[in-house]
Amino acid sequence: LAQATMSPSWVVLILLLACGTASAFSGDNQLVEAFNAAFVRAQEDGSLDALLQNEAMFYSNVQDCASNSSFYAYPTEPTGTLSRVLVNGTLRSATSVGIAENITDLVMRKVGEHYNVSITVLHYYFNTSADVWKALDSGDVDCTGPSWTIGGFTTSNIRRNVQYQHTCASYCLQFYVATLRSANIASVEQLEYILNERWTQGLPSYIATAIAAETQLFSQVLNAYIRQYKSHTIAVAALEDVDVLAATVDRETVIDEVKYVKFATPYISPVATFTRSQVSPVFKIAPGATPESWQTGNELLAQGYEAALMALRQTGAYTTIFSSFDVAPVDYCDCYTSYTAYPLPSTLSGTLQNVVNVNRTFTVAAVRSNSYLLNTTTNNPSGPLHVLNFAIANWITRQFALTPPLQLKYKIFNTSDEVFEAVLSGTADATSNDFSIGASFFHGEQCSRLLRATCSSFAFKTTVWTLLASNITTMDTLDHVLQERPELLLGAVSLPSKFALQSLFVGLAVVEFSSNAQALDWLTRGLVVAVAPLWTKTKPASVHEITTSVIEPLTTFFRKDVVNSCGDDELDLFLGEQCLPTSGSCTSQCSCAAGYHPQDPPQDVCFKDAGTHSHGNTVAIILGVVLSTLACVLVLLVVCAAVGVLVGVPLLRRKYRKEGATSFRNHFFGHRW
């Protein structure tokens, strides 16, 4: 080491060997933000579409993130994992061969172009999903590939989107099933009917699966047991067992079409890249900063709402509600139905306590609208989404044995900004359940980041209207017309529909309308070639209705809980920084970012500054490096002393014996050897 060139990597190595490293890892919020910024720009410039154009099974335009780069900025001061990726020029991804690799490469190439660095993606492959999550937890990889279902669970049956954070959905995976041709099962409806019949008769029924996502999904949506195999080919071969009624496959799985039948299911699951959740240090509570009750317990209320929603889905009540209105939602599986993964909160506090025990009222803020899904033009809302909310309130009433029952109350506003303001200020407990997950904004900030979005309440595919006389009856025909005449205009009635068209037809102008009637008027007069209307049950007689591949999930937004803390800096835990509680308190003007390696006892330091936190962070890191260096020097001195004793003592012993002197020990300590 003394003769080696002391490069930065050697310095880091010495620090790690001498002083150890923190067991936790830096939060990856900025890595997610950078990924999303690059992903949305890849949608805008068409590079993502070019990558996916031959992948018919994928839907690249899931509107959980609006296709508008102005809402997705790159982090200006990279820290944590993003900083390490930019400095080292490498991202470690636990991925799978194929489209997932290509998406990650494309996105990180754009991230590198923005920061003017070259980033190489190191793709790691694992045998099981458990190995992937273990590698992510331990820091062996920075993220997963963009192919993990958002609605799935970890091996400990915890929701992935709760235990980890994820990026915008990369695409949607549609599930396929194969059956024996002799079984005469050629649709999911037929399969469900036979499985239900066998279930009531007590006959065993199995579905053969090959990957974790299939196992988790089909165990929730079908009345059958699951047998998981190592590949789709082996799963199909299992159909020879009379009790195995179906096998999951993907679009590329080759089957003997004389012997088997393969068909698509309606189940569509969004997939994304996952990173570790942000590691939040435990800061001191500032005096007098105790949040009010409505600023806490909101996550508990959201969990109770989701528990009710998932229970209604699993019991079939959800499907019954929409069927009664002759509405068929897309089976958008952003949350897999499961009682155990969506438990009802066992403790009551804050907003949940106020709703259930104090006010006994669940107050919902909604925009005045005559939508068929949720009509709020009168004091008595109607529509399937209202009935769904009413059923959720009744389910919570039964679970908590409330007398009198929980009341559902609406507060109607003219704009979505007024709705979000009501939720953020505590005037309402939540929004109505008809807000777009990806295209809802409040003062320019995406609501899915500002507020807490629940599992989707409803999902549909964006539709496009064209005039019957135009003979434009497919998306391919519309695309061909627009390529030949790019000066033609498109129209959209809502912001989500506008973003959907912009993602489908990159670079073309989209006019925004206030109503379906206005959009139809412009279409009839030839001012636009096609329009994307608000969701409606029926279409005008004068138009073709074309269904696009863009999926629009709707959600309910809740407040996020206020954290009782001071300081808002992020810690670079991969450098060993820690901020742990000790006696005393901080004020709102301090930065709780201590650049210490683990100490015994652990401690934190508040660095006061002139209104910014950057100085405090700099001082903390410098102090941490100095202390770490001193500690390492001390360790090296101890090591050198030990080596000196081990080597020097034998030499001195030989010296004294050779000279005929008294023993070494007697010479120094005054008694015989």
C-alpha positions as CSV (number, residue, x, y, z in Angstrom):
1,L,0.0,0.0,0.0
2,A,2.9,2.4,0.8
3,Q,4.3,2.0,-2.7
4,A,0.9,2.0,-4.5
5,T,-0.5,5.1,-6.2
6,M,-3.1,6.6,-3.9
7,S,-6.0,6.9,-6.3
8,P,-9.5,7.8,-5.0
9,S,-10.5,4.2,-5.2
10,W,-7.6,3.2,-2.9
11,V,-8.6,5.9,-0.4
12,V,-12.2,4.6,-0.4
13,L,-11.0,1.1,0.0
14,I,-8.8,2.0,3.0
15,L,-11.6,3.9,4.6
16,L,-14.0,1.0,4.2
17,L,-11.5,-1.6,5.5
18,A,-10.4,0.5,8.4
19,C,-13.7,2.1,9.5
20,G,-16.4,-0.1,8.0
21,T,-19.5,1.2,6.2
22,A,-23.1,2.0,7.1
23,S,-25.5,-0.9,6.9
24,A,-28.2,1.3,5.3
25,F,-27.9,2.7,1.8
26,S,-28.7,6.1,0.4
27,G,-32.2,6.8,-0.6
28,D,-32.9,6.5,-4.3
29,N,-35.4,9.3,-4.7
30,Q,-33.2,11.2,-7.1
31,L,-32.4,8.1,-9.1
32,V,-36.2,7.6,-9.6
33,E,-36.6,11.3,-10.6
34,A,-33.8,11.1,-13.1
35,F,-35.2,7.8,-14.6
36,N,-38.6,9.4,-14.9
37,A,-37.3,12.6,-16.5
38,A,-35.4,10.5,-19.1
39,F,-38.2,8.1,-19.7
40,V,-40.8,10.8,-20.4
41,R,-38.4,12.5,-22.8
42,A,-37.9,9.2,-24.6
43,Q,-41.7,9.1,-25.0
44,E,-41.8,12.6,-26.3
45,D,-39.1,12.2,-28.9
46,G,-40.3,8.9,-30.1
47,S,-37.2,6.8,-29.2
48,L,-39.2,4.7,-26.8
49,D,-41.9,4.0,-29.4
50,A,-39.2,3.0,-31.9
51,L,-37.8,0.6,-29.3
52,L,-41.2,-1.0,-28.6
53,Q,-42.8,-0.9,-32.0
54,N,-42.3,-4.6,-32.6
55,E,-43.5,-5.6,-29.1
56,A,-47.3,-5.9,-29.6
57,M,-47.8,-7.3,-26.1
58,F,-46.5,-4.1,-24.5
59,Y,-48.4,-0.9,-23.9
60,S,-45.7,1.8,-23.7
61,N,-48.2,4.6,-22.9
62,V,-49.6,3.9,-19.5
63,Q,-50.8,7.2,-18.1
64,D,-49.4,6.9,-14.7
65,C,-46.9,9.6,-15.7
66,A,-48.0,12.3,-18.1
67,S,-46.1,12.4,-21.4
68,N,-44.9,16.0,-20.8
69,S,-41.3,16.6,-19.9
70,S,-42.1,20.0,-18.3
71,F,-43.4,18.2,-15.3
72,Y,-40.3,16.0,-14.9
73,A,-37.1,17.8,-14.1
74,Y,-33.7,16.2,-13.6
75,P,-32.3,16.7,-10.1
76,T,-30.1,19.8,-10.1
77,E,-27.8,18.7,-7.3
78,P,-27.3,14.9,-7.5
79,T,-26.7,13.1,-4.2
80,G,-26.9,9.6,-3.0
81,T,-27.1,6.7,-5.5
82,L,-27.6,9.1,-8.4
83,S,-24.4,10.9,-7.5
84,R,-22.5,7.6,-7.3
85,V,-23.8,6.5,-10.7
86,L,-22.7,9.7,-12.3
87,V,-19.3,9.7,-10.6
88,N,-18.6,6.0,-11.4
89,G,-20.3,6.0,-14.8
90,T,-22.1,2.7,-14.0
91,L,-25.6,1.6,-13.0
92,R,-26.0,-1.9,-11.6
93,S,-29.4,-3.3,-12.7
94,A,-31.0,-6.6,-11.8
95,T,-32.7,-7.3,-15.0
96,S,-33.8,-9.9,-17.6
97,V,-32.8,-10.4,-21.1
98,G,-34.6,-8.6,-23.9
99,I,-36.8,-5.5,-23.8
100,A,-36.0,-4.7,-20.1
101,E,-32.3,-4.4,-20.9
102,N,-33.0,-2.2,-23.9
103,I,-35.3,0.2,-22.0
104,T,-32.8,0.6,-19.1
105,D,-30.0,1.3,-21.6
106,L,-32.1,3.9,-23.5
107,V,-33.1,5.7,-20.3
108,M,-29.6,5.8,-18.8
109,R,-28.2,7.0,-22.0
110,K,-30.5,10.0,-21.9
111,V,-29.6,10.5,-18.2
112,G,-25.9,10.5,-19.2
113,E,-26.5,13.0,-22.0
114,H,-28.3,15.4,-19.6
115,Y,-25.4,15.3,-17.1
116,N,-22.7,15.1,-19.9
117,V,-21.3,11.8,-18.6
118,S,-21.2,8.3,-20.1
119,I,-23.1,5.7,-18.1
120,T,-22.7,2.0,-18.7
121,V,-25.5,-0.2,-17.4
122,L,-24.2,-3.4,-15.8
123,H,-26.9,-6.0,-16.1
124,Y,-27.0,-8.7,-13.4
125,Y,-29.0,-11.9,-13.7
126,F,-30.4,-13.9,-10.8
127,N,-32.1,-17.3,-10.6
128,T,-35.1,-16.2,-8.5
129,S,-37.0,-13.1,-7.7
130,A,-36.0,-13.5,-4.0
131,D,-32.4,-13.2,-5.1
132,V,-33.2,-9.9,-6.9
133,W,-34.8,-8.3,-3.8
134,K,-32.0,-9.5,-1.6
135,A,-29.4,-7.9,-4.0
136,L,-31.4,-4.7,-4.0
137,D,-31.7,-4.6,-0.2
138,S,-28.0,-5.3,0.3
139,G,-26.9,-2.7,-2.2
140,D,-25.3,-5.2,-4.6
141,V,-27.5,-3.6,-7.3
142,D,-28.9,-0.1,-7.6
143,C,-32.2,-1.0,-9.1
144,T,-34.2,-3.7,-10.8
145,G,-34.9,-3.8,-14.5
146,P,-38.1,-2.2,-15.8
147,S,-40.0,-5.5,-15.9
148,W,-41.3,-6.0,-12.3
149,T,-45.0,-5.9,-11.8
150,I,-46.1,-2.9,-9.7
151,G,-49.0,-4.9,-8.1
152,G,-46.9,-7.9,-7.0
153,F,-45.5,-8.9,-3.6
154,T,-42.1,-9.6,-2.2
155,T,-41.3,-13.1,-0.8
156,S,-42.5,-11.8,2.6
157,N,-45.9,-11.0,1.1
158,I,-45.4,-7.3,1.4
159,R,-46.5,-5.1,-1.5
160,R,-43.6,-4.1,-3.7
161,N,-44.9,-0.6,-4.1
162,V,-44.9,-0.2,-0.3
163,Q,-41.6,-1.8,0.5
164,Y,-39.8,-0.2,-2.4
165,Q,-40.3,2.8,-4.7
166,H,-40.8,2.6,-8.4
167,T,-40.5,4.6,-11.6
168,C,-43.1,5.4,-14.1
169,A,-44.6,2.3,-15.6
170,S,-42.4,1.1,-18.5
171,Y,-45.2,-0.8,-20.2
172,C,-48.0,-3.2,-19.4
173,L,-47.7,-6.9,-19.5
174,Q,-50.8,-8.8,-20.8
175,F,-51.1,-12.3,-19.6
176,Y,-51.9,-15.3,-21.9
177,V,-53.2,-18.8,-21.1
178,A,-53.0,-22.1,-22.9
179,T,-55.5,-25.0,-22.5
180,L,-56.0,-28.4,-24.1
181,R,-58.0,-28.1,-27.3
182,S,-60.0,-31.2,-26.2
183,A,-61.1,-29.3,-23.1
184,N,-63.1,-26.8,-25.2
185,I,-61.8,-23.8,-23.1
186,A,-61.0,-20.9,-25.4
187,S,-61.7,-17.9,-23.2
188,V,-61.2,-16.6,-19.7
189,E,-65.0,-16.6,-19.2
190,Q,-65.2,-20.3,-20.0
191,L,-62.2,-21.1,-17.8
192,E,-63.7,-19.1,-14.8
193,Y,-67.1,-20.9,-15.2
194,I,-65.5,-24.4,-15.2
195,L,-63.2,-23.5,-12.3
196,N,-66.1,-22.2,-10.2
197,E,-68.2,-25.3,-11.0
198,R,-65.3,-27.6,-9.9
199,W,-64.7,-25.4,-6.8
200,T,-68.3,-25.8,-5.6
201,Q,-68.1,-29.6,-6.2
202,G,-65.0,-29.9,-4.2
203,L,-62.9,-31.0,-7.2
204,P,-59.2,-30.0,-7.2
205,S,-58.3,-27.5,-10.0
206,Y,-54.8,-26.2,-10.8
207,I,-53.3,-23.5,-12.9
208,A,-49.7,-24.1,-14.1
209,T,-47.5,-20.9,-14.0
210,A,-43.9,-20.1,-14.8
211,I,-43.1,-16.7,-13.2
212,A,-43.8,-15.0,-9.9
213,A,-46.1,-12.4,-11.4
214,E,-48.4,-15.1,-12.9
215,T,-48.4,-17.1,-9.7
216,Q,-49.4,-14.0,-7.6
217,L,-52.0,-12.7,-10.0
218,F,-53.8,-15.9,-10.9
219,S,-53.9,-17.1,-7.3
220,Q,-56.0,-14.0,-6.6
221,V,-58.3,-13.8,-9.7
222,L,-59.2,-17.5,-10.2
223,N,-60.7,-20.2,-8.0
224,A,-57.8,-22.6,-8.4
225,Y,-54.6,-23.8,-6.8
226,I,-51.3,-22.8,-8.4
227,R,-48.3,-25.0,-9.5
228,Q,-45.3,-23.0,-10.5
229,Y,-42.8,-24.5,-12.9
230,K,-39.4,-23.4,-14.3
231,S,-40.6,-22.4,-17.7
232,H,-43.7,-21.8,-19.8
233,T,-42.9,-24.9,-21.9
234,I,-42.9,-27.1,-18.8
235,A,-46.1,-25.4,-17.6
236,V,-47.8,-26.3,-20.8
237,A,-46.7,-29.9,-20.6
238,A,-48.3,-30.1,-17.2
239,L,-51.7,-29.8,-18.9
240,E,-51.5,-33.6,-19.4
241,D,-52.5,-33.8,-15.7
242,V,-56.4,-33.9,-15.7
243,D,-56.5,-31.5,-12.7
244,V,-54.5,-28.8,-14.5
245,L,-57.0,-26.9,-16.5
246,A,-54.8,-24.1,-17.8
247,A,-51.2,-23.0,-18.1
248,T,-49.8,-19.4,-18.3
249,V,-47.8,-18.5,-21.3
250,D,-46.5,-15.4,-23.0
251,R,-47.0,-14.1,-26.5
252,E,-43.8,-15.8,-27.8
253,T,-44.4,-19.2,-26.3
254,V,-44.6,-21.8,-29.1
255,I,-47.3,-24.4,-28.6
256,D,-48.6,-27.3,-30.6
257,E,-51.7,-25.6,-32.1
258,V,-53.2,-29.0,-33.0
259,K,-53.1,-30.0,-29.3
260,Y,-53.4,-26.7,-27.4
261,V,-55.3,-23.4,-27.6
262,K,-53.7,-20.1,-26.6
263,F,-55.7,-16.9,-25.8
264,A,-55.2,-13.5,-24.2
265,T,-56.6,-12.8,-20.8
266,P,-58.1,-9.4,-19.9
267,Y,-55.5,-9.0,-17.1
268,I,-53.0,-6.2,-17.7
269,S,-50.3,-5.5,-15.2
270,P,-48.0,-2.4,-15.3
271,V,-44.3,-3.0,-14.8
272,A,-41.6,-0.6,-13.6
273,T,-38.1,-0.2,-12.3
274,F,-37.8,-0.6,-8.5
275,T,-35.3,1.0,-6.2
276,R,-34.8,1.1,-2.5
277,S,-37.1,3.3,-0.6
278,Q,-35.7,6.6,0.7
279,V,-33.9,6.2,4.0
280,S,-35.2,8.9,6.3
281,P,-33.0,9.9,9.2
282,V,-34.6,10.3,12.6
283,F,-34.4,14.0,13.3
284,K,-35.1,16.0,16.5
285,I,-38.6,17.3,17.0
286,A,-38.6,21.1,16.9
287,P,-40.3,22.7,19.9
288,G,-43.9,23.6,19.2
289,A,-44.0,21.7,15.9
290,T,-46.5,19.0,16.8
291,P,-48.8,18.4,13.8
292,E,-52.5,18.8,14.1
293,S,-54.6,15.6,14.1
294,W,-55.7,16.0,10.5
295,Q,-52.1,16.2,9.4
296,T,-51.5,12.6,10.7
297,G,-53.2,9.3,10.3
298,N,-53.9,10.0,6.6
299,E,-51.8,7.0,5.5
300,L,-53.8,4.8,7.9
301,L,-57.0,6.1,6.3
302,A,-55.6,5.4,2.8
303,Q,-54.7,1.9,3.9
304,G,-58.2,1.3,5.2
305,Y,-59.7,2.6,1.9
306,E,-57.4,0.2,0.0
307,A,-58.3,-2.7,2.3
308,A,-62.0,-2.1,1.5
309,L,-61.4,-1.7,-2.3
310,M,-59.4,-4.9,-2.4
311,A,-62.0,-6.8,-0.4
312,L,-64.7,-5.6,-2.8
313,R,-62.6,-6.8,-5.7
314,Q,-61.9,-10.2,-4.3
315,T,-65.5,-10.9,-3.3
316,G,-66.8,-9.9,-6.8
317,A,-68.8,-6.9,-5.5
318,Y,-66.6,-4.5,-7.5
319,T,-67.5,-6.3,-10.8
320,T,-71.2,-6.4,-9.8
321,I,-71.2,-2.6,-9.2
322,F,-69.9,-1.7,-12.7
323,S,-71.9,-4.5,-14.4
324,S,-75.1,-2.9,-13.0
325,F,-74.2,0.3,-15.0
326,D,-73.2,-1.7,-18.1
327,V,-69.6,-0.6,-17.7
328,A,-66.6,-2.9,-18.2
329,P,-63.4,-1.5,-16.7
330,V,-60.0,-2.6,-18.0
331,D,-58.5,-5.2,-15.6
332,Y,-55.6,-3.0,-14.7
333,C,-53.7,-4.9,-12.1
334,D,-51.6,-2.2,-10.4
335,C,-52.6,-3.9,-7.1
336,Y,-53.1,-7.6,-6.8
337,T,-56.2,-8.5,-4.7
338,S,-55.2,-10.0,-1.5
339,Y,-56.6,-9.9,2.0
340,T,-53.3,-10.4,3.7
341,A,-51.4,-7.7,1.7
342,Y,-54.1,-5.1,2.4
343,P,-54.9,-5.4,6.0
344,L,-57.3,-3.0,7.8
345,P,-55.2,-0.7,10.2
346,S,-55.2,-2.1,13.7
347,T,-54.6,1.3,15.3
348,L,-56.6,4.5,15.0
349,S,-55.1,8.0,15.0
350,G,-55.2,11.3,13.3
351,T,-57.6,11.5,10.3
352,L,-58.6,7.9,10.5
353,Q,-59.6,8.4,14.1
354,N,-61.5,11.6,13.2
355,V,-63.3,9.8,10.3
356,V,-64.2,6.6,12.1
357,N,-64.8,7.7,15.7
358,V,-65.1,11.4,16.0
359,N,-67.0,12.8,13.0
360,R,-68.2,9.4,11.7
361,T,-68.1,11.0,8.2
362,F,-65.8,10.4,5.2
363,T,-65.6,13.8,3.4
364,V,-64.8,13.6,-0.3
365,A,-63.9,16.6,-2.5
366,A,-65.0,16.3,-6.1
367,V,-65.2,18.5,-9.3
368,R,-68.7,19.4,-10.5
369,S,-69.2,17.1,-13.5
370,N,-71.9,15.3,-15.4
371,S,-69.7,12.3,-16.1
372,Y,-71.5,8.9,-16.4
373,L,-68.9,7.4,-14.0
374,L,-69.4,10.1,-11.3
375,N,-72.2,12.6,-11.8
376,T,-71.8,15.4,-9.3
377,T,-74.1,18.1,-10.8
378,T,-76.6,17.7,-8.0
379,N,-76.5,17.2,-4.2
380,N,-77.1,13.5,-4.8
381,P,-74.1,12.1,-6.8
382,S,-74.6,9.1,-9.0
383,G,-72.7,6.7,-11.1
384,P,-70.7,3.5,-10.5
385,L,-67.8,5.4,-8.9
386,H,-70.2,6.9,-6.4
387,V,-71.7,3.5,-5.6
388,L,-68.1,2.1,-5.2
389,N,-67.3,4.8,-2.6
390,F,-70.6,4.1,-0.9
391,A,-69.8,0.4,-0.7
392,I,-66.3,1.2,0.7
393,A,-67.9,3.3,3.5
394,N,-70.3,0.4,4.3
395,W,-67.4,-2.1,4.3
396,I,-65.5,0.1,6.8
397,T,-68.7,0.4,8.9
398,R,-69.0,-3.4,9.1
399,Q,-65.3,-3.9,9.9
400,F,-65.3,-1.4,12.8
401,A,-68.8,-2.2,13.9
402,L,-69.8,1.4,13.7
403,T,-73.2,2.6,15.1
404,P,-74.4,4.9,13.6
405,P,-72.8,3.9,10.3
406,L,-70.0,5.9,8.5
407,Q,-71.5,8.6,6.3
408,L,-70.2,9.5,2.9
409,K,-70.3,13.3,2.3
410,Y,-69.3,15.2,-0.9
411,K,-68.0,18.7,-1.2
412,I,-68.3,19.9,-4.8
413,F,-65.9,22.4,-6.4
414,N,-65.6,24.0,-9.8
415,T,-62.0,23.2,-10.4
416,S,-59.5,20.4,-9.6
417,D,-57.2,23.0,-8.0
418,E,-59.9,23.7,-5.4
419,V,-60.3,20.0,-4.8
420,F,-56.6,19.5,-4.1
421,E,-56.5,22.6,-1.9
422,A,-59.4,21.2,0.2
423,V,-57.6,18.0,0.7
424,L,-54.2,19.6,1.6
425,S,-55.8,22.1,4.0
426,G,-57.9,19.4,5.8
427,T,-61.3,20.6,4.6
428,A,-61.8,17.2,2.9
429,D,-60.4,13.8,3.8
430,A,-59.7,12.7,0.2
431,T,-60.5,13.4,-3.4
432,S,-63.2,11.6,-5.3
433,N,-62.1,8.4,-7.1
434,D,-62.1,9.7,-10.6
435,F,-58.8,11.5,-10.8
436,S,-56.1,10.5,-13.3
437,I,-53.1,9.0,-11.6
438,G,-50.6,10.4,-14.1
439,A,-52.2,13.6,-15.4
440,S,-53.5,15.3,-12.2
441,F,-51.5,18.4,-11.3
442,F,-51.6,21.1,-8.6
443,H,-49.7,24.3,-9.3
444,G,-47.5,22.5,-11.8
445,E,-46.6,19.5,-9.5
446,Q,-47.8,16.0,-10.3
447,C,-50.3,15.0,-7.6
448,S,-49.0,11.4,-7.4
449,R,-45.9,12.9,-5.9
450,L,-47.6,15.6,-3.8
451,L,-50.4,13.4,-2.5
452,R,-50.9,9.7,-1.7
453,A,-52.6,7.8,-4.6
454,T,-54.4,4.6,-3.9
455,C,-54.8,1.5,-6.0
456,S,-56.7,2.4,-9.2
457,S,-60.5,2.6,-8.7
458,F,-61.2,2.3,-12.4
459,A,-59.2,2.0,-15.6
460,F,-60.1,2.4,-19.3
461,K,-58.4,2.7,-22.7
462,T,-58.4,6.1,-24.3
463,T,-60.7,6.2,-27.3
464,V,-60.6,8.4,-30.4
465,W,-63.5,9.6,-32.5
466,T,-63.3,10.1,-36.3
467,L,-66.1,11.0,-38.7
468,L,-67.8,8.1,-40.5
469,A,-67.2,9.9,-43.8
470,S,-63.5,9.9,-43.2
471,N,-63.1,6.1,-43.5
472,I,-60.5,6.3,-40.7
473,T,-61.5,3.3,-38.7
474,T,-58.2,2.1,-37.2
475,M,-55.2,3.6,-35.4
476,D,-52.9,2.5,-38.3
477,T,-55.1,4.4,-40.8
478,L,-55.1,7.5,-38.6
479,D,-51.3,7.3,-38.2
480,H,-50.9,7.0,-42.0
481,V,-53.1,10.1,-42.6
482,L,-51.2,12.2,-40.1
483,Q,-47.9,11.2,-41.5
484,E,-49.0,12.3,-45.0
485,R,-50.6,15.5,-43.6
486,P,-48.8,16.6,-40.4
487,E,-50.6,20.0,-40.5
488,L,-53.8,18.3,-39.4
489,L,-54.9,19.0,-35.9
490,L,-56.0,16.6,-33.2
491,G,-58.4,17.4,-30.3
492,A,-58.8,16.2,-26.7
493,V,-61.4,17.0,-24.1
494,S,-59.2,16.4,-21.0
495,L,-55.6,16.8,-20.0
496,P,-55.1,13.0,-19.7
497,S,-56.6,12.5,-23.2
498,K,-54.3,15.3,-24.5
499,F,-51.2,13.6,-23.1
500,A,-52.4,10.3,-24.5
501,L,-52.6,11.7,-28.0
502,Q,-49.2,13.4,-27.6
503,S,-47.7,10.1,-26.7
504,L,-49.3,8.3,-29.6
505,F,-48.6,11.0,-32.2
506,V,-45.2,12.6,-31.3
507,G,-44.8,16.2,-32.3
508,L,-48.3,16.9,-33.5
509,A,-50.5,19.7,-32.2
510,V,-53.5,18.8,-30.0
511,V,-56.3,21.3,-29.3
512,E,-57.9,21.0,-25.9
513,F,-61.7,21.3,-25.6
514,S,-64.0,21.9,-22.6
515,S,-66.6,19.3,-23.5
516,N,-67.4,16.4,-25.8
517,A,-70.0,18.6,-27.5
518,Q,-67.4,21.2,-28.4
519,A,-65.0,18.5,-29.6
520,L,-67.7,16.9,-31.8
521,D,-68.5,20.3,-33.2
522,W,-65.0,20.9,-34.3
523,L,-64.7,17.4,-35.7
524,T,-68.0,17.8,-37.7
525,R,-66.8,21.1,-39.2
526,G,-63.5,19.5,-40.3
527,L,-61.3,21.6,-38.0
528,V,-59.7,18.5,-36.4
529,V,-59.2,15.1,-37.9
530,A,-59.8,13.2,-34.7
531,V,-60.7,13.8,-31.1
532,A,-60.1,12.0,-27.8
533,P,-63.3,12.5,-25.7
534,L,-64.0,12.2,-22.0
535,W,-65.0,8.7,-21.1
536,T,-68.6,8.1,-22.1
537,K,-70.8,5.0,-22.3
538,T,-72.2,5.8,-25.7
539,K,-70.8,7.5,-28.8
540,P,-72.5,9.8,-31.3
541,A,-74.0,8.1,-34.4
542,S,-71.8,10.2,-36.7
543,V,-68.5,8.9,-35.6
544,H,-66.2,5.8,-35.5
545,E,-64.8,5.0,-32.1
546,I,-61.3,3.7,-32.2
547,T,-59.8,2.1,-29.0
548,T,-56.1,3.0,-28.5
549,S,-53.5,1.2,-26.5
550,V,-53.2,4.0,-23.9
551,I,-54.5,2.9,-20.5
552,E,-55.9,5.6,-18.2
553,P,-56.0,4.5,-14.5
554,L,-58.1,6.6,-12.1
555,T,-57.5,6.9,-8.4
556,T,-58.3,8.5,-5.0
557,F,-55.8,11.0,-3.5
558,F,-55.2,11.3,0.2
559,R,-53.0,13.7,2.1
560,K,-49.5,12.5,3.0
561,D,-48.7,12.6,6.7
562,V,-46.7,15.5,8.2
563,V,-43.4,14.2,9.6
564,N,-42.5,15.6,13.0
565,S,-38.9,16.5,12.3
566,C,-36.5,19.3,11.6
567,G,-34.1,19.6,8.7
568,D,-34.8,18.4,5.1
569,D,-31.4,17.3,3.8
570,E,-30.7,13.9,2.4
571,L,-27.9,11.8,3.8
572,D,-25.3,10.1,1.6
573,L,-25.4,6.8,3.5
574,F,-23.1,5.1,1.0
575,L,-20.4,7.4,2.4
576,G,-21.2,6.3,5.9
577,E,-23.2,9.4,6.9
578,Q,-25.6,9.0,9.7
579,C,-28.0,11.2,11.7
580,L,-29.3,9.5,14.8
581,P,-31.2,11.0,17.8
582,T,-29.5,12.1,21.0
583,S,-30.5,14.5,23.8
584,G,-31.4,18.1,23.0
585,S,-33.4,19.5,20.2
586,C,-33.0,21.3,16.8
587,T,-34.6,24.4,15.5
588,S,-36.1,24.9,12.1
589,Q,-32.8,26.7,11.0
590,C,-30.5,23.7,11.4
591,S,-29.3,21.0,9.1
592,C,-29.3,17.6,10.7
593,A,-26.7,16.0,8.4
594,A,-23.8,14.5,10.3
595,G,-20.9,13.1,8.3
596,Y,-19.9,10.5,10.9
597,H,-19.1,6.9,10.4
598,P,-20.9,4.6,12.9
599,Q,-19.9,5.6,16.5
600,D,-20.6,4.2,19.9
601,P,-22.7,5.8,21.1
602,P,-24.1,7.2,17.8
603,Q,-24.6,11.0,17.7
604,D,-25.8,13.7,15.5
605,V,-24.8,17.3,15.0
606,C,-26.9,20.3,13.9
607,F,-25.1,22.8,11.8
608,K,-26.8,26.2,11.8
609,D,-26.5,28.2,8.6
610,A,-27.8,31.3,7.0
611,G,-31.0,29.9,5.6
612,T,-29.7,27.2,3.3
613,H,-28.8,23.6,4.0
614,S,-26.0,23.3,1.5
615,H,-23.4,24.8,3.8
616,G,-24.4,22.5,6.7
617,N,-24.1,19.5,4.4
618,T,-20.6,20.6,3.3
619,V,-19.4,21.1,6.8
620,A,-20.9,17.8,7.9
621,I,-19.2,15.9,5.1
622,I,-15.8,17.6,5.6
623,L,-16.0,17.0,9.4
624,G,-17.0,13.4,8.8
625,V,-14.1,12.9,6.4
626,V,-11.6,14.5,8.8
627,L,-12.9,12.4,11.7
628,S,-12.9,9.3,9.6
629,T,-9.3,10.0,8.5
630,L,-8.1,10.5,12.1
631,A,-9.8,7.3,13.1
632,C,-8.1,5.5,10.2
633,V,-4.7,6.9,11.1
634,L,-5.2,5.8,14.7
635,V,-6.0,2.3,13.4
636,L,-3.0,2.2,11.2
637,L,-0.7,3.3,14.1
638,V,-2.1,0.5,16.2
639,V,-1.5,-1.9,13.4
640,C,2.1,-0.7,12.9
641,A,2.7,-0.9,16.7
642,A,1.5,-4.4,16.7
643,V,3.6,-5.4,13.8
644,G,6.6,-3.7,15.5
645,V,6.1,-5.8,18.7
646,L,5.7,-9.0,16.7
647,V,8.8,-8.4,14.6
648,G,11.0,-6.5,17.1
649,V,10.7,-8.7,20.1
650,P,12.3,-11.8,18.5
651,L,15.1,-9.6,17.1
652,L,15.9,-8.0,20.5
653,R,15.8,-11.4,22.2
654,R,18.4,-12.8,19.7
655,K,20.5,-9.6,20.2
656,Y,20.6,-9.9,24.0
657,R,21.4,-13.7,24.0
658,K,24.2,-13.2,21.5
659,E,25.8,-10.5,23.7
660,G,25.6,-12.7,26.8
661,A,23.4,-10.2,28.6
662,T,20.6,-10.9,31.0
663,S,17.3,-12.1,29.6
664,F,15.3,-9.6,27.6
665,R,12.4,-9.7,30.1
666,N,14.7,-9.4,33.1
667,H,16.5,-6.5,31.4
668,F,13.3,-4.5,31.1
669,F,11.1,-5.8,33.9
670,G,13.6,-6.7,36.6
671,H,13.0,-10.4,37.1
672,R,14.2,-13.7,35.6
673,W,13.0,-14.9,32.1
